[in-house]
Amino acid sequence: MKHVNVWISSMLAGLFISISGCVYLGSGKTPVGAVLFAVGLFAICTRGMALFTGRVGYLVSRSDKANCIRELIVIWVGNLVACAAVGAVMCYAKPAYREMAIEVATLKLSQAPLQTFVLGVFCGVLMYLAVDHYRSWQGDLSRFAGILLAVPAFILAGFEHVVADMFFLSLGLTADTVAKTVIFLLICTLGNACGAWLLAGWDKLREK
């Protein structure tokens, strides 16, 4: 039953990140859209949904690492399935979004693998900061500061968030970009994880 709940939770998280992606595209990829992108992480944190970039950092502190890794795989796949599904729906419902997503995908897939990894690391740091601040900070309003600051920051900086990229790349997918998309997502996943582990490792070291 736990795995079913994690699967459903991960699908919902992918849905909300995709909705944020739609908001960003609908804004014309403006700074306002970058700020409003935070609605996805807001929903995920307040409803306890399973987002890969929000959970991977906690592998550092988990004692049951094997179970945690299996859970993270389920979450990653669930996020991907939801993002791909929303991308397919939006191809029909909002064709203009697909045109914008193709432009976004072309730019992302033209990056060198090391560029994608580095940009993923920086995003991973910010995502762990946002989620951990929400989890640990006291106060009804101040706990949301990490979300409201970190999410626009990673978008405006051009950092790579694997789940957001799952949506954009699914929406802009073509027959010629399938293999490149898979490789890109795997590299971005590693970058996001390393960034989160970097900050989580520092927190663990600081507590000793």
N, C-alpha and C positions, 0 to 999 in steps of 0.2 A: 504493500500500500504506500510505503514511503516513496518508492521509486516512481509510482504513478503520480503522486503529489508533486514530486520534483519535476517530472515531465510536464505536467500541466502548468506548473509555476514558470518553468522556463519558456514555454510557449507564450504565456501571457507577457512575460518580460520582452520577448522578441516582438510581440504585437505592439507594445508601448514604445519601444525604440523605433519601430517602423512608423508609428504615428508621428513621433518626433521628427523623423526623417521627412515625412510628408509636409510637416509644418515648415521645416527648413527650406525645402524646395518651393513650397507655396509662397514663401516670403521673398523668393528670388535670391536665396543664399545670402541674405543680408545679416548684419550684426544683430538685428532684432530677432531674426530667425534662429541665430545661434543661442540667444538668451532663452527663447521659447523652447528650444530643444530640451531644456532642462525638465520639461513637463514629464518626459518619459522616465527619467531617473527618480523624479519626485514620486510618481505613481508606484514605481518598483520598490522604492525604499519604504513608503508608507503602507504598502500592501504586502510586503515581505516576499516579493517575487524573486525568482532565481535568474540573475543575469551573470553570465560568465565573468565579465570584467569586474563585477561587484563581489564575486565569491573567490576568484582564483588566488587573491592575496592571502587568504586565510589558511591556505595549505601550509604555510610556514608554521603556524601555531597549532595546527591539528595534530593530535597524536595518532589518529587512525588514517595515515596518509594514503594507504591503498584504497580505502573506502572513499576518501575525499576525491582521489583522482578519478575513480569510476563515476562519482557523482558529477564532477566537473565535465566529464565527457558527455554524460546525459544532458547536462545543462547546455553545453555548446551545441549539440545536435538539435535540441529543442529550440534554442534561439534561432538557429539557422533555418529550420523548417518553417517557423512562424514568419521570419523575415522574407523567405522565398515565397511563401503563400501570399503575404500582403503585397509583395512586389508584383506577383502575377495578377492579383486583383486590380492593382493600380494601373497596370498596363492597359486594362480595359476601361476602368473608371476615370482615369486622368492621363490620357495619352501624352499631354504636355510634360508631365512628370517624367515619363520615360525618356523623352528627348533630353531633358536636363540631366537625368541619371546617366545616360550614355556619355555625355560630356564629362561628368564626374568620373565615371568608370575609366574612360580613356586616359584621363590625367593620372589616376591612381595606378593603373596597370602599366603606365609608361615609366614608373619609378624603378630604380634599381632595387634588388632585394634588400640590400643593406639600408637603403633609405627607408623602406617600409618598416624594417625592424626597428631602427632608431626612433622613427616617429611613433611606432607602437609602444616603445619603452616609455617615452614621455607621457603618452596618453594613459598608460597603465599606472604610472605614478599618480596622476591627477584623479583617476577613477578610484583608486584605493583610498586616497586622501578624502574624497567626497563621501564615499560610503562609510568609511571608518569614523569620520567626523560625525555623520548622522547617527551612527550606532552608539558612539561613546560620549558625545557632548550632552550636557544638560541644558534644558531650556526649550520651550516650545518653538521658538522662532530661530534662535541661534544655531540649532542643530541643522537647519536647512542651508546655512551659509556655505558649506562646502559644495553642495549641489549647485547653488546659484552662482558660485564663482568658478568652480572647476569645469563644469560642462561648457559654458561659453568659451572658457579659456582654451580648452583643447580643440574646439572647432575653429576659433579665430586663428589659432596658431597653426592649424593644418595638421595636427597630430592624427594618428590613425586608430580608430576604435573599431575592433573587429566586428562587433554586433551591428553597429551602424553601417559598417562596410558590407555586411551581409545583405542588408536591405538595399543600399545604393547599387551594389554590384548585381544583385538579383534583378532589380528593376531595369538596369541597363545591360543585362546579359545578352550576348549574341552567340551564334554558333562558333564564331572564331575566338571567343574569349573565355570559353569554359575552363580550359586547362590553366590559363593564366590566372583566372579568378580563384581556383582551388589553391594554387601555390601562394597567391597573395594572401588569402585568408589564413593559411597555415603559418606563414611568416609573421603576419600581424598578430596572430594568436600568441605566438612565442614572445613577441615584443611586449604585448600587453601584460603577459604573465610575468616576464622578467622585471618590468617596471613596478608592478604591484609587489612582487617578492622583495625588491630592493627596499621599498619603504617599510613593508611589513617586517623585514629582517632587521632594519634599524630600530623599529619600535620594540621588537623582542630583545634586542641587545641593550637598549636603553633601560628596559625594565629590570635587568639583572643587577 
